[in-house]
Amino acid sequence: MKLSQFKFDLPLNLIAQTPAKKREDSRMMVVNRQTGQMENKHFRNILDYFDDKDVFVVNNTKVFPARMYGRKEKTGAKIEVFLLRELNKPNRLWDVIVDPARKIRVGNKLYFGDSDELVAEVIDNTTSRGRTIRFLWEGTDEEFRQMLEHLGETPLPKYIKRKPDEEDKERYQTVYAKHEGAVAAPTAGLHFSRELIKRLEIKGIRFAEITLHTGLGTFRPIEVEDLSKHKMDAEYYLIEEHDCKIVNKAKVDGKRICSIGTTTMRALESSFTAERLLKPSEGWTNHFIHPPYKFNIADSLVTNFHLPKTSLLIMTCAFAGYELTMEVYKKAIKDKYRFFSYGDAMLII
C-alpha cells in the first residue's frame, strides 16, 4: 500500500488538549471486524466485551520528564533538549534532540536550572537535530535522577498547545507504569483507572505485562510513498516468561487476547513461536506493521485515534482492515471523537 492512502482531513478542534475528567469516562468506539458494526460507548463499557479468563496485555513502560530547557554558554541562548535514551550510565552519555539545532555544535556546553545546577557538554552530532551529550555530574545515580525530575518536564506532544502542569505528571502516565524509559506515553493505557482494573479482575480477566519504551521514532513522519521501504527506529522491549504463560494459556484455551495499544502489539509481534505462541525475549525491535499482515498473538486491540499518515494509523488498518478503519475515522470525525494522546479510544474486536 501507499502512504497517500492513509491521508484524511482532521479538524484541529478535535485534537484533545486535556485528558477526560476521569480516565474511564473517555468515549470508546467499538468496532467489529467481522460485521463492520460500530458502536458509540464509553471506556468503562469495555467490561461488557470480555469474559472470565480473557487476557489484557499492557505496556508497563514509564514516561520520564524528557523535555528540558538549557542555556548555551557565552550567548545564553535558550535551547530545548529532548532526552531520548541513556547510552552509558557511568559516563552520563545521552542521545538527545536539540532545538534550535543550528546553534549547537560539538564542544558547546549547556547549563540547566536557575543556578546552573546541571551542565552538559555536546560531544557528537548524530543527525541534523540529534546530538550526543555528556552530563557533567559527580553525584550518585539517584541524585542524578532527582535532578532530571526537578529540571525536566512532562514530554507532552507538540500538538498539545500548552505547558504541562502538575496534573499531566499523573495523567500522562498509565496507572500501571513501572519501568522508566519512555519519552511518550502508551496512550491506549491512559483510559484505565485502578478502579476499572479491579472491576475487570473481579470479572476474571487477567493482565499480562510487556515493556516497550516508546521513543520518538514511533511518531517520526513516514517520508516514503512505498511503505515497504520505511524503516522504523528501534525501541527496547522486554517480554518475561511469567507473562508469556498467562497469554499462552489463554490462547490454548481459546480465550480472547486484547492488546492494549499499538506499542504492546509491536512487542507481541516481535516475539512469537512457529506455533504462534508468545515467547520470552529482550532486545530492540524496529518491526513496522502495515497491510497486508497476519497477526499472531492478539485478536482484539484498544487504540486511540491517530494522526494521518502515521505508523500508528497504518498498524490499525492492518489489524481492522483498511476500508473499515477509514470508515471508522470518518464516523469518529462526524461524531466529534477526541483525537491523539489525551483523546478517546477505539476497541477493535
Secondary structure, 3 states (H helix, E strand, C coil): CEHHHHCCCCCHHHECCCCCCCHHHCEEEEECCCCCCEEEEEHHHHHHHCCCCCEEEEECEEECCCEEEEEECCCCCEEEEEEEEEEECCCCEEEEEEECHHHCCCCCEEEECCCCCEEEEEEEECCCCEEEEEECCCCCHHHHHHHHHHHCECCCCCCCCCCCCHHHHHHCCCCCCCEEEECCCCHHHHHCCHHHHHHHHHCCCEEEEEEECCCHHHHCCCCCCEHHHCCCCCEEEEECHHHHHHHHHHHHCCCCEEEECHHHHHHHCCCECCCCCECCEEEEECCCCCCCCCCCCCCEEEEECCCCCCHHHHHHHHHHCHHHHHHHHHHHHHCCCCECCCCCEEEEC
